[in-house]
Structures are given as C-alpha cells and as structure tokens.
Amino acid sequence: MPGRLPSLTGLRFWAALLVVLYHLARKLGGLPLLGPLSWYGRSGVTFFFVLSGFVLAWTYAGAPVGARSFARRRFARIWPLHALTTALSLGVNAALGLAVPLAAVLLSLPLLHAWAPGTVFGGNPASWSLAAEGWFYLLFPALLRLLAPRRRGWLPLAAACAALGPLLWAAGALLPSDPALRGWLLDYLPLTRTPQFVLGVVAGLAARHGLLPRVRLGVAAAAVAGWHVLLVPWHAAVPDSLWWGPYSASQLFPAPLFAALLVAAAGRDAAGTAPRLLAGRTAVRLGEWSYAWYLVHEIGIRCWLWTAGRPAGTRSLLAVELLLTAVTLAAAGALHRWVERPCERLLRGAPRHAGTPLPHPPVRVVRQRRRSVAGDQPSSEPSRFT
C-alpha cells in the first residue's frame, strides 16, 4: 500500500485549474470552446470536498486521531495561508475603494463566514470553501469512529450521499425565489456540502479496505468530462437564475463521478501504474501549489480588471488569460514554498523532511486482495479544501 497517493495530488492541480478557468471566463470573458466548457468550473470545489473526505479517511482509517490533535494539524495546514491571502485581498479592496463588511472579515478568521449569506465571502471570496472545510474537520474524528467498525453501512451511506445532491437541487423549487438566497442555501452553506465530504470519507474507507470493484481511470475521467460537456446545452436552454438551471446542479450532481475518479486514481497508485500526467514530479508539484493558487488567483484577476479592464478581442483575451494563469500560478508556488510549508512545520512542530512514516495497521491492497506488510504507512497526502 503506498505511503502517499501522488495521483490524487496531481488531480488537485486539474481541479484548481478548472476553478481558475471558471473565474477567468466569468470575469474576463469566455474563449471559444474553452469558455462554455469551463463556465461551470466551480464544480472543482465539489471535487475538493470529496477529495478532502477521501484522503482523510485513507490516512486515518484504523488509526483514529484525537479531536484536539486533528484540529491542530488541520489548523496548521490551512490557516496561515488563509490569513495571509485574506490580508492581501483586503489590501487590494482598499486600493480599489471597495468596502468589505467588518463582520465578514472577523467571521472569516475562525472560518465561520459561510454560515450566513451576508458574510459568506469573508475577506477573500475564495475562502468561503474553507468555512465548509472547517466544519468538516470538526465532524471527521467522530465520523471516523462511528463509521470505521460498521463496514456494512458504508455503501448504503455512500448511495444516500450521492442521491442527496439531485434531491437538494430539486428542493430548489421549494426555496425562496431570490437567486442570491437560494444560491447561498444550495451552493455555499456548509450543511449542504456535507454529503459530498461524507461521500469522500466512505469512498476512502471502502477503497482503503479493498471493498470496491476496480474502476478504470480513463472511464472515470471521461464521465467527469462528459458531465461538463452536458452542461453546455443545459446552460443554453435554461438561465442560471432559475432553480432548474445548471448552476447549482453543476456543483450538487457530480460528487459520485468525482468519488469514482478518486477511487480509480488511488487504485492506480496502489498498483504502481499511476500515469505521469497525474503522478509525475511536475504534476505532483503543481498539485502541491493548488491550495495557494486557489486562494490567490481571483485576487490577481481583480487587480487586472482594476488596472486594465476586460480585454477586447479573442487574441487579447487569450493573451491576458494565459498571463494571469502563469503569474498567479508562479505566485502560488512562491507562497507554497516560503509561507505555507514553513508555517505548517512551525505550527505542527513537524520535522523539516517530508515523508515521516506514520504507523498504520495492516491493510489490503485493492488490486492484489492481500494483506500488506505490517508497518505500511498511511497516506500523508494533505487535504486542504478544498
């Protein structure tokens, strides 16, 4: 059993790229072909919620951690960069003359801002998802203790979580007609996103213990791509302001597809056949930068719009989007190296060298269906979002 899941790290980059392309299309303008396909790229956040549950379950299955220790590790992982990018975002807003509610800023520091519609974006709009992650982290230790010994309930629970997405979307017919309020209830409220995290936890437990059939990575990736292609004609037929439009559906429906993709990628890692596109050195490095990229890219777009406005013409739009993608990704790499990692080591008291083995009981390799050698490491793959 691998000590890490490098393919899942590589997938983080592609999910973050989807979110970046979504913001570029919505704020600067959509490029031909790419624009319609990324118009609902905010679904990448759904991927990160499922990924968070999957990785945490894979890491801690059979080795429950105390709530206080777990909370300290998660705080060290996500909070320093959150605080820095919030300050950076507030500085940009001050330069632009944009006011941010003080309550939103204060509530964002303990990751509580997404629990009310008026404060959901905090000091940095991208940080709303961290409020959901904070809620998930509170749930996880008790959730793991509850689920770990009850294997027979894993698959029914996963099916229920998968079904809740379409059911919540359909419940939009019963919600207030105000699109902003309905959007907060369906898209931002941490309770609404909880089934996605729980689905990831159950999928991670079942995959770790070899209880799932083999999923082909190519098939799972094609299903995810097909879902985003399906959203193009849906968008053309129904505006986002209507409850049966594709905006909320794009985030509530695909959680099972993302779970299947994670199971397939983890299986390839366990079998030692992970593709370089996901598990190569460059792919893993870009995946490690994805958290910082997620938090900083929208700030870069905001600065461009303030200084230069929206580009005119396809060529200019392409050049600007490539420039912003490259610059914000480079900034994310610098933040990861000089802020995120040092602060995490400092707050966790972790050694400077990564890859410290963690104890884990024997588990079965998914493909070979046999017990691994005692002392295998659990995945130490970070979960940030996500």
VOKOLZA-522749 format. One record per residue (C-alpha): residue number from 1; residue in three letters; x, y, z. Coordinates in steps of 0.02 Angstrom, whole numbers. Last residue first. Layout:
N
nr:rest:xx:yy:zz
NUM:ALA:X:Y:Z;
...
END
This chain:
386
nr:rest:xx:yy:zz
386:THR:-549:1118:-28;
385:PHE:-504:1120:30;
384:ARG:-338:1074:110;
383:SER:-314:888:123;
382:PRO:-132:839:127;
381:GLU:-75:667:68;
380:SER:5:578:215;
379:SER:-61:414:152;
378:PRO:-46:279:281;
377:GLN:123:200:302;
376:ASP:144:14:298;
375:GLY:206:-56:463;
374:ALA:138:-228:443;
373:VAL:160:-294:267;
372:SER:5:-281:161;
371:ARG:-136:-406:171;
370:ARG:-199:-474:7;
369:ARG:-327:-429:-124;
368:GLN:-199:-391:-259;
367:ARG:-292:-244:-333;
366:VAL:-353:-157:-176;
365:VAL:-201:-192:-69;
364:ARG:-268:-249:99;
363:VAL:-224:-166:261;
362:PRO:-103:-198:403;
361:PRO:-113:-69:542;
360:HIS:-41:103:519;
359:PRO:103:196:598;
358:LEU:161:356:514;
357:PRO:324:366:419;
356:THR:400:539:401;
355:GLY:382:584:217;
354:ALA:435:763:224;
353:HIS:600:823:295;
352:ARG:589:980:401;
351:PRO:521:887:552;
350:ALA:346:933:613;
349:GLY:314:1051:758;
348:ARG:138:1070:692;
347:LEU:135:1259:698;
346:LEU:312:1284:636;
345:ARG:305:1149:504;
344:GLU:141:1221:439;
343:CYS:211:1396:436;
342:PRO:365:1340:339;
341:ARG:259:1244:211;
340:GLU:129:1378:175;
339:VAL:238:1534:177;
338:TRP:401:1518:80;
337:ARG:373:1366:-30;
336:HIS:185:1367:-51;
335:LEU:179:1556:-68;
334:ALA:313:1553:-202;
333:GLY:223:1417:-300;
332:ALA:60:1512:-284;
331:ALA:141:1669:-353;
330:ALA:201:1567:-502;
329:LEU:25:1502:-528;
328:THR:-44:1680:-516;
327:VAL:79:1741:-647;
326:ALA:53:1595:-767;
325:THR:-137:1597:-762;
324:LEU:-142:1786:-771;
323:LEU:-30:1788:-924;
322:LEU:-126:1648:-1012;
321:GLU:-290:1738:-977;
320:VAL:-220:1902:-1041;
319:ALA:-152:1826:-1202;
318:LEU:-313:1731:-1237;
317:LEU:-419:1887:-1208;
316:SER:-306:1990:-1321;
315:ARG:-320:1861:-1458;
314:THR:-509:1844:-1438;
313:GLY:-547:2028:-1447;
312:ALA:-561:2162:-1315;
311:PRO:-480:2135:-1145;
310:ARG:-580:2174:-988;
309:GLY:-511:2316:-883;
308:ALA:-329:2367:-873;
307:THR:-287:2418:-694;
306:TRP:-444:2369:-597;
305:LEU:-482:2215:-703;
304:TRP:-303:2158:-683;
303:CYS:-306:2178:-495;
302:ARG:-467:2077:-480;
301:ILE:-395:1938:-587;
300:GLY:-243:1929:-472;
299:ILE:-354:1922:-318;
298:GLU:-452:1781:-401;
297:HIS:-292:1681:-420;
296:VAL:-233:1693:-239;
295:LEU:-335:1568:-138;
294:TYR:-349:1430:-269;
293:TRP:-168:1450:-317;
292:ALA:-113:1432:-136;
291:TYR:-210:1270:-122;
290:SER:-153:1208:-293;
289:TRP:34:1226:-262;
288:GLU:51:1047:-202;
287:GLY:-41:990:-357;
286:LEU:83:1083:-466;
285:ARG:224:991:-379;
284:VAL:136:824:-400;
283:ALA:110:852:-586;
282:THR:291:906:-610;
281:ARG:359:752:-522;
280:GLY:245:632:-614;
279:ALA:90:562:-529;
278:LEU:-54:637:-627;
277:LEU:9:655:-806;
276:ARG:142:527:-762;
275:PRO:7:393:-756;
274:ALA:-8:287:-597;
273:THR:36:104:-626;
272:GLY:107:57:-455;
271:ALA:-46:-47:-411;
270:ALA:-86:57:-258;
269:ASP:-65:218:-358;
268:ARG:-178:151:-496;
267:GLY:-309:106:-366;
266:ALA:-297:279:-290;
265:ALA:-332:354:-463;
264:ALA:-484:243:-492;
263:VAL:-556:275:-319;
262:LEU:-528:462:-342;
261:LEU:-616:462:-511;
260:ALA:-762:363:-439;
259:ALA:-779:492:-299;
258:PHE:-776:632:-427;
257:LEU:-917:550:-525;
256:PRO:-1016:524:-365;
255:ALA:-994:711:-321;
254:PRO:-1053:767:-494;
253:PHE:-1233:819:-455;
252:LEU:-1226:957:-324;
251:GLN:-1100:1076:-402;
250:SER:-1156:1081:-584;
249:ALA:-1336:1063:-524;
248:SER:-1322:1228:-432;
247:TYR:-1277:1320:-593;
246:PRO:-1370:1209:-717;
245:GLY:-1541:1293:-714;
244:TRP:-1690:1211:-631;
243:TRP:-1693:1345:-496;
242:LEU:-1699:1484:-624;
241:SER:-1568:1623:-615;
240:ASP:-1440:1515:-704;
239:PRO:-1533:1530:-869;
238:VAL:-1603:1372:-951;
237:ALA:-1579:1315:-1132;
236:ALA:-1403:1373:-1173;
235:HIS:-1343:1322:-1000;
234:TRP:-1413:1147:-1025;
233:PRO:-1329:1140:-1195;
232:VAL:-1158:1171:-1113;
231:LEU:-1189:1072:-952;
230:LEU:-1181:907:-1045;
229:VAL:-999:942:-1091;
228:HIS:-959:960:-907;
227:TRP:-1038:792:-869;
226:GLY:-946:711:-1013;
225:ALA:-779:769:-942;
224:VAL:-818:687:-775;
223:ALA:-876:527:-860;
222:ALA:-720:525:-970;
221:ALA:-610:539:-815;
220:ALA:-698:390:-735;
219:VAL:-682:287:-895;
218:GLY:-499:328:-914;
217:LEU:-462:286:-732;
216:ARG:-544:116:-742;
215:VAL:-635:73:-581;
214:ARG:-593:-91:-494;
213:PRO:-730:-152:-380;
212:LEU:-740:-80:-205;
211:LEU:-710:-165:-38;
210:GLY:-521:-159:-40;
209:HIS:-501:-90:136;
208:ARG:-427:77:83;
207:ALA:-555:91:-57;
206:ALA:-701:67:62;
205:LEU:-632:192:188;
204:GLY:-592:321:54;
203:ALA:-763:302:-28;
202:VAL:-848:323:142;
201:VAL:-748:480:181;
200:GLY:-775:553:7;
199:LEU:-962:525:19;
198:VAL:-957:609:190;
197:PHE:-873:762:112;
196:GLN:-1002:774:-26;
195:PRO:-1144:746:97;
194:THR:-1079:896:198;
193:ARG:-1096:1023:58;
192:THR:-1274:1074:102;
191:LEU:-1226:1089:285;
190:PRO:-1081:1203:238;
189:LEU:-1199:1332:159;
188:TYR:-1117:1392:-1;
187:ASP:-1203:1314:-152;
186:LEU:-1381:1265:-110;
185:LEU:-1428:1385:31;
184:TRP:-1316:1526:-32;
183:GLY:-1383:1509:-209;
182:ARG:-1563:1511:-148;
181:LEU:-1528:1672:-54;
180:ALA:-1445:1753:-205;
179:PRO:-1574:1687:-329;
178:ASP:-1721:1761:-230;
177:SER:-1865:1642:-270;
176:PRO:-1862:1569:-95;
175:LEU:-1840:1379:-87;
174:LEU:-1970:1248:-134;
173:ALA:-1915:1227:-316;
172:GLY:-1735:1223:-256;
171:ALA:-1779:1058:-174;
170:ALA:-1740:978:-342;
169:TRP:-1557:1028:-319;
168:LEU:-1557:956:-143;
167:LEU:-1628:793:-210;
166:PRO:-1501:786:-351;
165:GLY:-1358:801:-225;
164:LEU:-1439:692:-91;
163:ALA:-1431:539:-204;
162:ALA:-1241:527:-193;
161:CYS:-1248:543:-4;
160:ALA:-1378:404:7;
159:ALA:-1276:291:-106;
158:ALA:-1121:320:0;
157:LEU:-1221:280:157;
156:PRO:-1284:118:79;
155:LEU:-1103:75:30;
154:TRP:-1029:108:201;
153:GLY:-1162:28:311;
152:ARG:-1095:-148:303;
151:ARG:-924:-84:355;
150:ARG:-981:-26:526;
149:PRO:-820:-26:630;
148:ALA:-745:129:544;
147:LEU:-907:228:526;
146:LEU:-937:299:701;
145:ARG:-755:324:748;
144:LEU:-724:406:580;
143:LEU:-874:521:598;
142:ALA:-819:573:774;
141:PRO:-645:622:710;
140:PHE:-716:699:550;
139:LEU:-854:815:609;
138:LEU:-750:963:667;
137:TYR:-640:946:513;
136:PHE:-793:950:402;
135:TRP:-849:1114:480;
134:GLY:-678:1191:449;
133:GLU:-686:1127:271;
132:ALA:-852:1216:245;
131:ALA:-777:1378:309;
130:LEU:-628:1345:196;
129:SER:-747:1345:47;
128:TRP:-790:1528:79;
127:SER:-605:1570:63;
126:ALA:-615:1610:-122;
125:PRO:-702:1774:-85;
124:ASN:-559:1841:23;
123:GLY:-611:1948:172;
122:GLY:-766:1843:207;
121:PHE:-863:1786:54;
120:VAL:-1011:1713:151;
119:THR:-1039:1865:263;
118:GLY:-1213:1919:212;
117:PRO:-1274:1744:171;
116:ALA:-1232:1674:343;
115:TRP:-1141:1511:384;
114:ALA:-1005:1543:255;
113:HIS:-912:1664:371;
112:LEU:-871:1542:511;
111:LEU:-690:1503:468;
110:PRO:-617:1568:634;
109:LEU:-538:1715:538;
108:SER:-682:1727:414;
107:LEU:-802:1785:549;
106:LEU:-699:1941:579;
105:VAL:-687:1985:395;
104:ALA:-872:1956:361;
103:ALA:-921:2055:516;
102:LEU:-816:2202:455;
101:PRO:-915:2207:295;
100:VAL:-797:2234:146;
99:ALA:-791:2404:62;
98:LEU:-715:2427:-110;
97:GLY:-608:2580:-142;
96:LEU:-498:2486:-264;
95:ALA:-343:2511:-156;
94:ALA:-442:2454:-3;
93:ASN:-503:2302:-99;
92:VAL:-325:2256:-144;
91:GLY:-272:2271:38;
90:LEU:-419:2165:93;
89:SER:-369:2031:-31;
88:LEU:-191:2030:33;
87:ALA:-249:2018:214;
86:THR:-364:1874:168;
85:THR:-220:1795:71;
84:LEU:-111:1799:227;
83:ALA:-244:1732:346;
82:HIS:-291:1589:229;
81:LEU:-108:1548:203;
80:PRO:-84:1531:391;
79:TRP:-250:1439:417;
78:ILE:-244:1287:303;
77:ARG:-119:1157:360;
76:ALA:-77:1218:535;
75:PHE:-262:1225:576;
74:ARG:-285:1049:506;
73:ARG:-146:981:615;
72:ARG:-212:1069:771;
71:ALA:-389:1007:738;
70:PHE:-326:827:725;
69:SER:-233:841:889;
68:ARG:-386:911:977;
67:ALA:-507:785:900;
66:GLY:-398:637:945;
65:VAL:-341:530:800;
64:PRO:-414:366:744;
63:ALA:-289:241:672;
62:GLY:-388:109:579;
61:ALA:-426:228:436;
60:TYR:-330:390:469;
59:THR:-247:422:302;
58:TRP:-373:344:185;
57:ALA:-516:427:279;
56:LEU:-429:596:273;
55:VAL:-390:575:89;
54:PHE:-568:529:40;
53:GLY:-653:663:145;
52:SER:-544:801:74;
51:LEU:-558:733:-103;
50:VAL:-748:742:-96;
49:PHE:-738:924:-40;
48:PHE:-603:960:-169;
47:PHE:-708:888:-310;
46:THR:-854:997:-258;
45:VAL:-737:1146:-270;
44:GLY:-693:1093:-447;
43:SER:-878:1110:-486;
42:ARG:-838:1296:-496;
41:GLY:-792:1252:-674;
40:TYR:-969:1292:-728;
39:TRP:-922:1406:-872;
38:SER:-768:1298:-902;
37:LEU:-837:1204:-1053;
36:PRO:-925:1359:-1121;
35:GLY:-765:1462:-1109;
34:LEU:-648:1332:-1180;
33:LEU:-742:1315:-1345;
32:PRO:-715:1498:-1394;
31:LEU:-640:1597:-1250;
30:GLY:-757:1659:-1115;
29:GLY:-745:1834:-1045;
28:LEU:-642:1924:-912;
27:LYS:-744:1893:-754;
26:ARG:-846:1736:-791;
25:ALA:-721:1653:-907;
24:LEU:-570:1692:-798;
23:HIS:-664:1636:-642;
22:TYR:-711:1469:-720;
21:LEU:-537:1445:-791;
20:VAL:-465:1464:-615;
19:VAL:-592:1339:-544;
18:LEU:-548:1211:-678;
17:LEU:-363:1241:-647;
16:ALA:-392:1202:-463;
15:ALA:-471:1036:-512;
14:TRP:-326:998:-630;
13:PHE:-199:1039:-495;
12:ARG:-288:933:-365;
11:LEU:-284:785:-484;
10:GLY:-95:782:-471;
9:THR:-106:766:-282;
8:LEU:-231:625:-305;
7:SER:-109:539:-422;
6:PRO:28:554:-291;
5:LEU:-66:448:-163;
4:ARG:61:430:-24;
3:GLY:126:289:85;
2:PRO:77:168:-50;
1:MET:0:0:0;
END
